[in-house]
């Protein structure tokens, strides 16, 4: 048995089912990695075959070996020149769409001169069957001289055959020959069409079902209306669906705090665990269900093929900001987290358009804002139904997201006017994938990954921040004759006294000012910091309701100003560092921090003053 270590790259055009094939082959073994300095993401996993271990690398999608973006450049370099990060390749797995073989075969013909063994995985065979296509894959394999494996990755059909083909990839013992294309793009395209005519029988493959759906979902009026309804449903679900689970987590955190309260005597250790760790970390973990609901909808929209269509629908609206639909997906990804959204801009070929998208991504309401929004909305916005259908809390959440988007439109015009001095309009062309039912396995893997990332974040940054805030709030101890709350003598109170004059005009208390500082590490940390500050300041070593404490100590004007601040709140340090790496300059992260701070302060100031005036 050959036990030599082999390395095989998974490649293919976007929306061909490559991710489904990779997930079916690797499951939970996969790891996400980034290229140093450029933050292009790729996945890898070690799998065992009958002929020894193979490292499978899922490279970014590409259309041809003439790269148009940084993602494609990385993939092409890994295949043609070798890559110090990935290492030398022994073979390729090319994933193609069975119902749209012309472009996949054109890519295959461009890969053959590389001299690497190629396994051509013809995915989405179920779609080809529904369309009545009869594919002669054995004849096509003999003609091309490659191994062809038909699959339906969503149902794991054919995956065992792919594993068998992978086992037969020999280890490469000699350097690759110099890469040289002997055909032009037109010649490869004509040859691919001829192959389809011979082995498929048609070059005009039309899915009537997709066309019927697109006539409605891509309509300039009805399509936009449906998209808005979808977004509204998402924000309604964030509150309505998550409430029972959140109540359960809240009860569990309360039981944990009560158990610690019964087990330990009064003292610093007990205060640290209850007021610091449980109050801080617990007040953030409770929002995990809402974050997962948001990610669930994003994953479903991506896997179904609707996300790309939403980008096309938004092309005209994006044009108002000097962008086009290609910027929509990076910006939409930023609703989950600005960091992958900024990384996703690497698919934008126009450098000016990419720069504007990078600077706008932090304005999208990332999942780290959800704990802040939910805390304030739950505490100050009543649970009532509007119009017999919509929840008021969900409408307020939708309004906060909309405010961020409108702010991004304004900022885009300002950036173009101040720095670029000319529009960045460019032609927008995007291939539409076929509609399909989302794959439960892919969605589940995505949610598990997001849960792990959030819990690691809660167990790391948020835990550390909660402990630091507790120390600052607990020391030094008050003098014996003091009748004021102990926290008023602490270092946190002294820091708050120094910061408070800066934030008093927007209605922020000194506790809020202190909580904003660790919130620079991660936005959701501000919730944990508030939980610790108010738990210590409450003078009781039990976990009280943070919402109830805020209702007692904040005015409605203060709460609304805090929400307005977090619509434009300065980015976390990791996002600013990502902007620095992606732009290769400190200028743009500094500009991002300054303009967002100014927007946040201005929005909070106006909101607080108007709300205070309106409430008399």
N, C-alpha and C positions, 0 to 999 in steps of 0.2 A: 504493500500500500504506500502510495506517495504521500508523505506527510509534510511536504514543503509548503511554506506559507505563500499564499497567492493573494493578489490584490486585483479586484475587478471593480470598474466604475459603472454606475448606472446612469445612463444619459437618455435624453429625449426632448422633444418639443414640449413647451408648456401645455398643460391641460390634456395630456395624452394618457394619464393614469399612472405616471411614473411613481408618484408617492404611494398609491395603493399597492403597486407591486412591491415596492421597498418595504412597506409596512407588513405585507403578507409574508415576505421572506424573513423578516428580522423580528417583528413583534416588539416587545419591550426591551430588546437588547440594544437598540439604537442609541447613539449618543450624538448630541449636537456640538459642533465645533465651529470656530471662526478662524479665518485667515488673519494672521497678525498684521495689524496696520491698516487693513482695509475692511474688516468686519463683514466680509462675505460669508454667509452661513452655508455649511454643508453638513450632511449626516453620514455617520458610518456605523457599522456593526460587524462583529465577528460571528460568523455562522460556521457550523460544522457540516461537511459533506462527506459522502462515502469515500472520497479520495483525499481527505484532509481539510484543514481549516482554510477559510477564505475571508478576507476583509472586504466587505461590500461598501462602497462609497457612493452616496447619492449626490451627484454634482448638480449645480444649478442648471435649469433648462436652457436650451439654446435652439436657434433656428437654423444656423449654418456655422461653418468654420470661419466665417468672416464676422468677428464679434462686433456687436453694436452697443454693448454695455459692459460694465466692469464684471458683472456676473458671467456673461458669456466669455469674456476674456480669460477669466480664471479657468473655466471648463475647457476651453480650447487649449490653453497652455498645459493643463494637466494631461491632455491626450496627445499633444503633438511634440512638446519639448521636455516633458517630465516636470515634476513638481517636487520641491524639497519638502513641502508640508505633507502632501499626500503620499509621495513616494512613487516609484516606477510601477506602471500598470502591467498586468499580465493579460487582461482581456477587457471587453466591453459588453454590457447588456444594454441594447438599444430598445426602448419601449415605444411602440407605435400604436395608433388608433386604427383598429380593423376597419372602421367605417370611413376612414379618410386617409388612404394609404399613399396617395401621390406625394404629399409633402414629407411623409415619414421615409418613403423610399428614396426621395431626393437627398435627405440627410444621410441615409444609409450609404448611398453611393459616394458621398463625400467622405465618409469615415473609412471606407474600404482601403484607400491608399495608405492608411496609417500602419498597416501590417499587423494589427492586433486581431486575435480571434474575436468574432462578433456573434453574440447570441441575440437574435432579433425576436423580442417578445411582442407578439401581435395581440394587444390587449383589447378589451371591450368587444369580444366576440359575440356577446349577447346582443349588442346593438346591430352588428352586421347581420345576425340571424333575423332580427326583427325587420330589417330592411330588405330581407330576401336575397342577400348577397351570397354567392357561392364562391368561396375562396379556394383556389388550388395552391395551398401553401407548400405542399411537397414539391410541386413543379417550380414554384418561385424560389424555394430553398436551393434546388439543384441549379437553377439558372444563375443565382447570385453567389453560390458557393458559401453560404452561411447556414448556421443552425437556426431554425425558426420554431418557436414554441407558441401555440395559441393559448390565451388565458382569458379568464374573466376574474380579475383580481379581487373585485368586491366580494365574490363568493368563494375565493381561493381556488377556483377551477384552474388547473394547469400549473399551479405553483410547485407541486412535487416534480413535474417535468422540468421546470426551470432549475430546481435544485439539482436534478440529475445532469442537466446540461452544464451547470456551473462546476460540478465535480469533475467534468472531463476537460476543463480548461487547463492546458499545460502551463507549468511555470516557465517564464521567459528567461532564457539563458544568454541571449545575445542582445546587443543594443538595437533599438528601432532604426530602420533606414531613414534617411532624410525625407521629410514629408514633402510631397509635391503633387498638386492636383493636375491631372492630365486632361480634364474636361472643364468646360465653362459651366456656369450656373444654368444657362439655357440648355446646354446639351444634357446635363444631368436631369433637368426638369422634363425634357422631352423623353428621355429614356425611362424615367419613372412613370410617365403617363402611358408609355408603350407597355411597360410591365403590368400596369393595372388593367389595361385593355386585354392583355393576354391571360392573366391569371385571376382577374376579378370580373371582367366583362363589361365594366362601366366606369367612366371617369366622372360621371355626374351623379353623385350620391346625395340624395336629398332626404332628409328626415321630415316627413309631413307633420309629425307631431311637434317637432321643434319649431317648424315654420308657423304652425297654428298658434303656439304659445308666444312666439316672438311678435306676431301681429298684434297681440294685446300687451305683452310685457315690455315691448320695445317701442310702443306707440309714444309719440312726443307729448301727448296729454295724459292718456290713461296709464302709460308706463311710469311717468313721474308720480302720478297720484298713488299708484300701487306701491311704489318705492317708499313714499312718505307713510303709507299705512303700515308697511312692514316695519319701518323704523319706530313708529308709534307703538306697535305691538311689542317690540323688543323692550322698550322702556316701561311699558305697563307690566310686562312679565317680570322685569327686574325686581319690582316691588311685590306684585301679587303672588308669584310662584315661590319667591324666596322666603316669605314671611314665616311659614310654619317651620322650615329648617332653621332659620335664624333664631326663632323662639326656642327651639330645642338646644341650639348651641349656647344661647344665653343662659338657659336653665342649667346646662352642664357646667358652664363657667361659674355660675353662682353656687352650685353644689360643691365644686372644687374649692372655691374660696371659703365656703362655710366649713368644709372639712378641715382645711388648713387652720381656720380660726379655732376650731374645737381641739385640734391636736397640739397646737403650739401655744406656749405662754406669751403674754404681751411682751414685746421687745422689738429690737431692730430686725432680727431674722424674720419674724412674723410680718412686720410691716413691709420688708423687702419683697417677700413672696406674694402677699396679698395686694398691697398698694403699688408695688413696682412691677413684678412679673405678670401676675394674673390680671390686674387692672389694665396694664399697658398692652400686653400681647393679646389678652382676651378680648379687649375692645376692638381689635383689628380683625382677628380670626372670624369673628361673628359675621363679617361681610363676605366671606368666601363664597357662600351660595350665590350672591348677586353677581359676583365677578364671573363665576362659572356659567351662569345663565347668559351673560353677555357673550362670553366666548363660545357657548353652545350655538347661539344664533350665527355668529361669524363663521364658525366651522361648517354649519349646515348650508349657509349661503355660498361658501366657497366650493364645497363638495358637490353641490347641485348644479353648478354652472351659472348660477344667477349673478354672482359677484362681478364677473367680467361684463355682463350686460348692464349692471348698475353703473359701471365705469363709462360705458358708451352713452348711457342715458345722461350722465352727469357732464358729458363733454361740453355741452353748450353752456351750462352753468359755470364750469371750471374756466371757460373762456372769458367770463366776466372778471376773473382774477388774473388774466394773462397766462393761464395754464391750459392744459387739455385733459381729456379723460385718462391719460396714462398716469397722471398724478393722483387720480382718485383712489386707487388701491393702496399705495403707500400711506395716503392720508387716512383711509379707512382702517388700515392696520394700526395706525397710531391711536385709534380708540381703544385698542388693547394695551399697547405700550408704544411710546414714541421711539424707543430704541430700534426695534425691528422695522417700524415704519420708516425711519431715517435710512436704515440699511436697505430697505426695499426700493429706495430712490435710485439705486444703482442700475435699475433697468431703464431709466429715462436717459435717452441718448443726448438730448440737448443739455449742455452743462449749465446754462442759465436757468432753464426750467427746473433742473434738478436742484440747484441752489435755492430757488424760491420754495420748492416743495420741502426741502430740509428745514428751512426757517419757519415754515407754517406748521410742520408736523407737531411741535410742542403745544400748539394751541388746540389740537384735538383733545377731547376729554378722555384721557387714558384711564385704565381700570384703577389706578392708584387714587384717583379722585373719588371713586365710587364710595369708599368708606366715609369720606368727608361729607359728600353730598347726602348720603343716606342718613348719617347721624343728625345733621341739621334739619333735613326735611322731616324725618321721623319725629324730631323733638318739637318742631314749630309749625309744621303744615298738618292740618287735621286730615284724618282718614275719611274722606267723603267722596261721593260719586258725582261727577259732572256730566250732565246730559244723559243720565241713566246708564252710561256705558263706561266712561273713562274715569280713572281714579285721579283725584287732584294731585296726589303725591307724584304719580307717574307723569302728569302734565308738567309739573314744576321741573322734574328731572329732564324731560324732553326740552324744556325751555333753556335749561342750563347748557345742554349740548348745542342747541341752536345758537345760543349766544357765542359760544366758542367758534362755531363755523362762521357766523357773521363777522366776528372779530378777525378771523383769518382772511376773509375777503378784503376787508379794509387794509389790513397789514400788507397783503400782497400788493395792492396798488401803491402803498407808501414805499415798499421795498423797491419796486420797479422804478418809481420816480426818483428816489434818493440815490440808489446804488447802481442800477442797471441801465437807466436812461433810455431803455428801449424795450419793446414788448418781447416776450419769449414764445410767441405763438409758433407752433410747428404742427405739421400734419399728424393726425392721430389715426393710426391703423392698428387694430387689434383683432386677432383671430377669436371667433366665438366658439367655445366648447359646446358639446351637445349636452342637453339636459339629462340628468340622471338622478336616481334616488341616492341621497347621501349614504355613504358606507358607515354602518354603526361602529365597526372596528376602528376606522380612521378617526371618527369623531371621539370615540372613547379614549383612544391613545392621545389625542390632542388635549382632551380635558384632564387626563391623568398628568400629562406634562405640565399643564398650567397650574394644576393643584400643587404639584411638587414644587414648582418655581415659587408660588405664593407662600407655601408653608416654610420653605427654606429661607425666604426673605423674612417671614415673620419670626422664624427661629434665629435669625442672624441679626440683621440691621435693627429690626423692631425690638427684639429682646435687649440688645445692647443699649439702644436708645432709651428704653424704659428704665433700665438699671441706672443709667447716667442721670436721667431726669429725677429718679427717686433719690439718688445721692444728693443732687443739688437741692432737692426739696426738703431733705431731712436734716441737713447739716448746714451751719452749726446748730446745736440744740438751743432752745430758748432759755433765757435766764430763769431761775426758780420762781421769781416773783412775777413773771409775765402772765397776763391774763388774755393776751391776744393769741390767735391761732399760731401754732408752732411754725407753720410754713412762712409766716411773715418775717421771721428772723433768718430764713435760709438763704443760701447762695442764689437759689432760683429767684427769690423775691428781689434780691439786690440786682440781679441781671434784668429782671422785669422792670424795676424802677428806672434803670438806665435806658431800656428800650421803649418804655411806655410813652414818653413824650413824642416819639416818632409815629406811634400808631394811635394815640388818643384822638387825632382829628378824624379817623375812620371808625371810631367807636370800639376799638379793641381794648380788652383788659390786659393787665400785665401778664396774666397766665397765657393768654392767646399770643402775646408777643414772644414769650419764651418758647411756646410750642412751635412757632414758625421756624425757629433755628434748627432743631433736628429734622424738621420737615424738609430741609434742603437735601438730606440724604435720600429720602423717599417720601413722597407726599403723604402716604397713608400713615407715616410715623406720627403725624400731627395728632391723629386720633388717639394713639397710644399715649402720647405726651400729655394731652388734655386729660385722659383717663387717670394717669398717675398724679398729675398736679391737683386735680379736683378730689381724687381719693385721699391724698395726703392732707389737703386743705380742709376736707370735710371733718377731720379729726376722729374718724372711726376706722378701725381696722377691719372693715367688711367691704365687700364689693357692692357699692350702691349702683343705681342706674345712672349712667353718665347722661342720658337724655334728660332725666329728671333734674339732675344737678344743673345742667345748662339752662333748662327752663326757669330755674330759680334765680340764676345769676346773670343771664343775658337778657337784653331786651330784644324784641323782634327786629328792630333796626340793626342791632349788632349782628344778629344771626344772618340777616339778608346781606349785610356788608361782608361777612365772612364767606358766604357763598360767592358773592361777586369777586372777592379776592381770588378764590380758588378756580374760578373760570379762567383767569389769566395768570395764575400763580407761577412764579419763576420755576424753571425746570429743576429736576433732581440733578445731582452732580454727574451721575452716570450718563444722562442724556446730553449734558453739556460736553462731556468727554467724548461721546460718540460724534457729536457735531464737529468737534476739533479734529478727530481722526478722519472723518469723511470729507471735510473741506481742506484739511492739511493747513489750518490757520487758526490762530487764537482770535482773530478779528470777529468771526461769525458767532462763536459761542458767547463772546463778550457782548456783541450786539443783541443776541437773543436774550441774554439775562437782563440787560438794561431795558430793552423795550417791553419785556414781559413784566418786569417789576413796575415800570411806569404805568402800564395798562392796569395791572392788578391794583395798585394804589389808587389810581384815578377812578376805576370802577367802584372800588369799595367806598371811596370818599363820596362820590355822587350818590350811590345807593344809600349810604347811612344818612346823609343830609336830607335827601328827598323823603326817605322813610320816616325819619324823625319829624320832619315838617308835616307829613301826611297824618301822622298819628297824634299830632298836637303837642 
